[in-house]
């Protein structure tokens, strides 16, 4: 007998970036956009540096908002058809190999239990939809961007961050009658505490420091997804399409960031919570 036979309908709510995939969906397709002439090399470098910071250190709420605004400005005027084409052409190169094996297995387990599976993401639905399709997930709630005459305007009509994810979950409960006490939620980010707090089975996956501490204080389960590893590999010049000199600079900055992070963890002789 499955959980849904004995109780009300059960759902498993998943964050996407660094929870299901070992990358950032908002930045993963940058090479494709560069090759298609939709962004400049300077913008490609900017995306790479932002992604590096995110993969190493996560993003605070304010940084997420700043990134949202910058990306919204960048995509203004892009034809939706071009975005869909680039995503389709590069999906199997940059995203499919980055899906955690453990996430696939967990999704399959929930499916076997008869649970509904939902992706909740702050990334734009245009980017999330093909990833959900790859995983066989029918329900996604993601950030929505305005489209006028087939092109992105740069306006965001729904931003799914923090409490926004919790509101989306409550909306699904009203429509589908989910039993939240029996349901599950998975995320790596402290900003997703409102989402995690709603369910009876919150799980911190690859948690950033703040969420790791919060999970420990509240007795939440913590999981580590390691395949594929590592979370982030600095690309070469050919991969991101910029000059070797720039790559050397970027690699040096990345290495310096790693050194600082490690020094911050070990320099005081204490482990982080």
Protein Blocks (a to p, Z undefined) as FASTA:
>chain_A
ZZklmmccddddddfehplpgcdfklmmmmmmmmnopacfklmmmmmmmmmmmmmnopaf
klmmmmmmmmmmmmgopafklmmmmmmmmmmmmmmmmpcfklmmmmmmmmmnopacdddd
fbdfklmmmmmmmnopabdcddddddeehiaehiafbdcehjlmmmmmmmmmmmnopafk
lmccddfbfklmmmmmmpmbdcdehiafklmmmmmmnopacdddfbdcdfbdcddfklno
pafklmmmmmmmmmmmmmmmmmmmmmnopacZZ
